[in-house]
Amino acid sequence: MISEVASVLGGLVTGVGGVCAAGIFNRRKRRADAVAVLTRAAAQMVEPLSRQLAAMTAELEAHRRMVADAERRCRLAAPQHASWDIVVRSSLLNLGVDVPPPPPLEPEEIPMTGSAPG
């Protein structure tokens, strides 16, 4: 009888140990599966955002090039405008038309009055 009880107890211990080990391994597998799902979901979210960021960066660079080109053209044209302003003002003054001096062409030459908005 003792050998039968020992045999049953041994089987129980082995069975419980096996169930515990299986539970631990299944829990690790579920965690690994959950991590894999989260990783895939994050990658699916990051990819469109990365494409959108790249598109916005390219658009920003295109605008920067356009602004730089416009500023360059303005700098090249400014001396011609200044010269024309002087000639036209002189012509009008010679005709007896009182004309004030032309406004400055460069933003640095424009005096700041009042305070900035905001």
Backbone bond lengths (Angstrom), bond angles and torsions (degrees), N, CA, C in turn:
res aa  C-N    CA-C-N  psi(-1)  N-CA   C-N-CA  omega(-1)  CA-C   N-CA-C  phi
1 M - - - 1.423 - - 1.523 111.03 -
2 I 1.319 116.90 -42.29 1.452 120.89 179.11 1.517 109.76 -61.46
3 S 1.297 117.44 -39.14 1.462 118.87 179.95 1.529 110.81 -67.44
4 E 1.332 117.19 -32.66 1.454 119.82 177.75 1.533 110.71 -68.56
5 V 1.364 116.48 -42.30 1.455 121.21 178.20 1.518 109.74 -63.93
6 A 1.316 115.93 -43.72 1.459 119.95 179.16 1.511 109.96 -62.60
7 S 1.306 117.35 -39.20 1.451 121.30 179.68 1.530 110.29 -65.30
8 V 1.337 116.25 -42.97 1.460 120.21 179.40 1.523 109.82 -65.68
9 L 1.346 116.50 -45.65 1.463 120.23 178.99 1.523 111.00 -61.72
10 G 1.289 117.58 -41.47 1.456 121.20 177.82 1.519 111.06 -61.88
11 G 1.325 116.33 -40.84 1.461 120.50 177.69 1.527 111.54 -65.57
12 L 1.345 115.41 -39.61 1.459 119.28 178.81 1.527 111.27 -64.16
13 V 1.345 114.00 -45.94 1.467 118.21 -179.25 1.521 109.50 -61.86
14 T 1.322 116.43 -44.15 1.460 120.22 -179.98 1.534 109.93 -64.62
15 G 1.326 116.84 -41.89 1.455 120.76 179.97 1.523 112.28 -65.59
16 V 1.344 116.31 -45.13 1.470 120.48 178.96 1.526 109.61 -64.79
17 G 1.319 117.97 -42.16 1.466 121.13 178.03 1.522 111.05 -61.42
18 G 1.313 115.66 -40.90 1.462 119.82 178.78 1.524 111.43 -66.10
19 V 1.329 116.03 -41.03 1.461 119.73 178.45 1.527 110.07 -64.71
20 C 1.345 117.10 -42.76 1.473 120.35 178.48 1.520 110.64 -62.22
21 A 1.312 116.55 -45.31 1.464 119.86 -179.95 1.534 110.18 -63.23
22 A 1.324 116.73 -42.68 1.464 120.18 179.10 1.533 110.05 -63.75
23 G 1.334 116.56 -39.99 1.465 120.51 178.40 1.515 111.63 -62.35
24 I 1.319 116.37 -42.98 1.470 120.53 179.33 1.522 110.23 -63.61
25 F 1.331 116.51 -45.29 1.463 119.23 -179.69 1.527 111.32 -67.22
26 N 1.345 116.74 -38.53 1.475 119.26 177.98 1.528 110.73 -65.38
27 R 1.322 116.95 -39.34 1.473 120.42 178.91 1.529 109.80 -63.01
28 R 1.325 116.67 -43.21 1.473 119.88 178.20 1.524 110.34 -62.88
29 K 1.328 116.34 -40.44 1.457 120.00 179.34 1.528 110.59 -65.28
30 R 1.335 117.41 -41.56 1.468 120.25 178.41 1.528 110.65 -63.83
31 R 1.327 116.14 -40.50 1.474 119.03 177.47 1.524 110.65 -63.44
32 A 1.324 116.00 -44.00 1.465 119.72 179.13 1.525 110.22 -63.01
33 D 1.339 117.26 -40.56 1.463 120.34 177.41 1.529 110.73 -63.69
34 A 1.339 116.49 -41.88 1.467 120.37 179.26 1.525 110.66 -63.61
35 V 1.313 116.66 -41.54 1.469 120.70 178.26 1.526 109.82 -63.31
36 A 1.312 117.11 -40.84 1.466 120.61 179.38 1.532 110.89 -64.07
37 V 1.339 116.77 -41.39 1.466 120.39 178.80 1.518 110.13 -64.13
38 L 1.323 117.00 -45.51 1.464 120.77 179.07 1.526 111.57 -62.85
39 T 1.306 116.64 -39.89 1.466 120.97 179.14 1.523 110.86 -63.64
40 R 1.342 116.99 -43.81 1.467 120.38 178.00 1.528 110.73 -63.86
41 A 1.324 116.36 -42.10 1.468 119.74 -179.72 1.523 110.60 -63.91
42 A 1.320 117.15 -42.18 1.468 120.78 178.83 1.530 110.20 -64.07
43 A 1.309 116.77 -42.34 1.466 120.15 179.98 1.530 110.38 -63.90
44 Q 1.337 117.28 -38.22 1.460 120.33 178.78 1.521 111.06 -66.97
45 M 1.321 117.98 -30.23 1.460 120.74 178.72 1.530 111.17 -80.11
46 V 1.313 117.05 -36.19 1.460 121.30 -175.90 1.527 111.39 -72.34
47 E 1.297 117.47 -37.22 1.472 120.78 -176.05 1.530 112.54 -59.08
48 P 1.344 120.24 -50.62 1.474 118.46 178.10 1.528 112.18 -64.18
49 L 1.320 116.76 -36.20 1.463 119.39 178.88 1.523 110.94 -65.70
50 S 1.300 117.02 -38.39 1.463 120.47 177.74 1.525 110.98 -64.48
51 R 1.333 116.10 -41.44 1.470 119.32 177.86 1.526 110.47 -64.77
52 Q 1.330 116.33 -41.92 1.465 119.94 179.71 1.523 110.87 -64.55
53 L 1.324 117.09 -41.17 1.459 120.99 177.87 1.525 110.85 -63.22
54 A 1.310 117.14 -42.22 1.469 120.42 178.78 1.530 110.50 -63.26
55 A 1.334 117.04 -41.19 1.469 120.19 179.16 1.527 110.60 -65.54
56 M 1.320 117.18 -43.06 1.467 120.79 -179.76 1.527 110.60 -66.36
57 T 1.315 117.33 -37.75 1.463 121.13 178.38 1.530 109.91 -64.58
58 A 1.322 116.72 -42.68 1.470 120.17 178.20 1.529 110.52 -64.16
59 E 1.328 116.60 -40.54 1.465 119.92 179.13 1.524 110.85 -65.52
60 L 1.325 116.62 -41.56 1.463 120.62 177.89 1.526 110.60 -61.37
61 E 1.307 117.57 -43.86 1.467 120.86 179.16 1.531 110.72 -63.11
62 A 1.332 117.34 -38.45 1.470 120.46 177.84 1.531 110.02 -63.43
63 H 1.330 117.17 -42.02 1.465 120.11 178.05 1.526 111.29 -65.85
64 R 1.312 116.11 -39.94 1.476 119.00 178.04 1.527 110.73 -61.21
65 R 1.333 116.48 -41.57 1.477 119.68 178.20 1.526 110.68 -64.18
66 M 1.342 116.63 -40.14 1.471 119.76 179.88 1.529 110.60 -65.04
67 V 1.319 117.56 -42.78 1.470 121.13 179.62 1.524 110.23 -65.56
68 A 1.319 116.77 -43.23 1.466 119.89 179.20 1.525 110.52 -62.48
69 D 1.330 117.09 -40.07 1.462 120.58 178.63 1.528 110.67 -65.81
70 A 1.334 117.19 -43.02 1.475 120.43 178.51 1.529 110.71 -63.41
71 E 1.323 117.26 -41.22 1.468 120.04 178.40 1.522 111.04 -64.69
72 R 1.321 117.02 -38.34 1.470 120.96 178.50 1.523 110.19 -63.93
73 R 1.339 116.35 -44.50 1.468 119.91 179.03 1.529 110.93 -62.85
74 C 1.327 117.05 -39.26 1.479 120.65 178.47 1.529 110.46 -64.03
75 R 1.327 116.86 -42.87 1.470 120.04 179.34 1.525 110.93 -63.10
76 L 1.341 116.73 -38.61 1.466 120.19 179.19 1.532 111.60 -69.72
77 A 1.331 117.28 -34.45 1.462 120.86 -177.41 1.528 112.40 -83.98
78 A 1.302 119.27 -20.39 1.468 122.41 -174.63 1.529 113.10 -56.76
79 P 1.340 119.75 -46.35 1.473 118.42 179.59 1.532 112.57 -61.48
80 Q 1.326 117.41 -37.03 1.465 120.24 178.12 1.525 110.77 -65.68
81 H 1.318 116.78 -41.00 1.469 120.21 178.22 1.529 110.79 -64.79
82 A 1.324 115.93 -43.15 1.468 119.51 -179.57 1.524 110.09 -61.68
83 S 1.318 115.74 -43.85 1.464 120.21 178.88 1.534 110.55 -62.87
84 W 1.304 118.27 -45.56 1.451 122.93 179.28 1.533 110.51 -61.57
85 D 1.350 116.23 -43.34 1.473 120.01 178.54 1.528 111.13 -56.89
86 I 1.333 116.72 -43.07 1.469 121.06 -178.53 1.531 110.16 -66.08
87 V 1.331 116.61 -44.20 1.469 120.84 -179.25 1.527 110.27 -63.01
88 V 1.312 117.94 -46.45 1.465 121.28 -177.97 1.524 110.32 -66.77
89 R 1.325 117.64 -42.73 1.471 119.97 178.94 1.530 109.86 -62.01
90 S 1.326 116.84 -44.96 1.468 120.34 179.19 1.528 110.36 -61.11
91 S 1.309 117.85 -43.37 1.470 121.35 178.94 1.523 110.55 -61.20
92 L 1.324 117.31 -43.62 1.469 120.48 -179.87 1.525 111.08 -67.96
93 L 1.332 116.67 -39.38 1.471 119.77 178.09 1.529 110.01 -63.58
94 N 1.346 117.88 -40.25 1.472 121.93 177.89 1.530 111.97 -63.64
95 L 1.330 116.46 -26.69 1.460 120.59 178.02 1.535 111.55 -87.18
96 G 1.321 116.41 -0.41 1.447 120.99 178.49 1.511 114.62 89.83
97 V 1.314 116.70 11.31 1.475 120.46 178.31 1.521 107.54 -93.45
98 D 1.327 114.55 122.21 1.464 118.92 -179.83 1.536 108.99 -80.98
99 V 1.303 115.89 111.93 1.469 122.01 -178.03 1.520 108.43 -121.48
100 P 1.330 117.33 129.37 1.467 118.62 177.40 1.523 110.30 -68.90
101 P 1.322 116.29 161.87 1.472 118.81 177.97 1.531 110.22 -61.58
102 P 1.309 116.69 151.95 1.472 119.44 -179.16 1.539 110.58 -67.34
103 P 1.311 116.14 152.81 1.468 119.05 177.82 1.529 110.10 -70.40
104 P 1.314 116.63 159.39 1.474 119.32 179.40 1.533 111.02 -65.35
105 L 1.301 114.50 150.11 1.460 120.00 179.53 1.526 112.24 -92.06
106 E 1.299 116.90 -29.87 1.464 121.22 -177.28 1.524 110.21 -92.21
107 P 1.330 118.08 137.22 1.466 120.83 -179.64 1.530 112.77 -58.85
108 E 1.324 117.70 -30.34 1.469 120.76 -179.20 1.528 111.32 -67.09
109 E 1.317 116.16 -24.33 1.468 120.72 -176.79 1.532 111.57 -85.82
110 I 1.316 118.32 -11.96 1.463 121.64 -177.64 1.518 108.39 -83.47
111 P 1.342 117.55 121.94 1.472 119.85 -179.03 1.529 110.43 -70.14
112 M 1.314 115.03 141.84 1.458 121.20 178.51 1.528 108.14 -87.92
113 T 1.314 116.17 129.21 1.451 120.57 176.57 1.506 108.63 -122.85
114 G 1.337 116.78 143.01 1.458 120.65 -179.35 1.505 111.60 73.11
115 S 1.304 115.61 -165.02 1.454 119.77 -179.60 1.510 108.90 -112.29
116 A 1.295 114.01 160.78 1.457 119.99 -178.77 1.535 108.99 -71.15
117 P 1.335 117.41 145.95 1.468 119.79 179.08 1.512 111.11 -66.39
118 G 1.297 115.00 151.77 1.445 118.41 173.67 1.438 112.52 109.60
